[in-house]
Amino acid sequence: MAHTPDPNEAIQRFLGQWSPLTRAEALHLALQSLRDRVEPDRVLACELAWEVHAKGYWSQVRNADGTTYPTEEAYFRHVLGLASWRTAYKRLAIGRMLTRFEEPERSLLRSALAQVGLAKATVVAPAIERFEVWQTWLQCASEMSTVLLQAKVSEALDALPRGREPSPPGERFRRAVLSAMPDIEAMELVERFFHLGKRVVGSPNPIAIFLAGCRECLPEWELQAAKPPRGSCAASDSSVCPRGQSSV
């Protein structure tokens, strides 16, 4: 009868590397070792996920049961094992940032991101992408807490740190709009709208930008809405004729 490997034996062999140490020290070093194994793969997954998004590959593949993914959000939630679409968006942002650099610098950046961990990598990714100077930001990531790091990044990007109260006027509205978007293309469109709106409107307030956009597009929409729909039919009474049908 074939011997069935005991999973516990493998665990004990792994922990046996630090057998001369106390149990606490061994577990501490084991966790660090596991982190060093996992983080490089997680960073690489961000880069590969960005390519899947950028080239639309998610719509060309099938799930294990042979069905297609209904949305990009469903794809990345399943493949990356994430519960939050905003978390997926942050992972994609890391991948997008990595593609700004060519090899061999990109490989060095991957390794450096893995050393600070994915959590802090999501914080510094916007700054690295904006300024294309990653050594300084990853040095900060290795030395600072996540809260202080976010504050430094936000200051550099001319934005208040997340979680600081009170929020800038309209910031809650902007986040609500972004969180309601169905996919990353829509989120990027909204981000671009608010980014350009700051310069056009002369205000960083997302509500002011939104209202200015409404005022600008409504006259054109009103003209379009006033035109009779193509294929409409005239009727002597107030009944409405569905498009594509003829009145009797």
Buried (B, 14 or more C-beta within 10 A) or exposed (E): EEEEEEEEEEEEEEBEEBEEEEEEEBEEBBEEEEEEEEBBEBBBBBBEBBEBBEEEEBEEEEEEEEEEBEEBBBBBBEBBEBEEBEBBBBBBBBBBBBEBBEEEEBEEBBEBBBBBBBEBBBBBBBBBBBEEEBEEBBEBBEEBEEEEBBBBBBEBEEBBBBEEEEBEEBBEBBBEBBEEBEBBEBBBEBBEBBEEBBEEBEBBBBBBBBBBBEEEEEEEEEEEEEEEEEEEEEEEEEEEBEEEEEEE
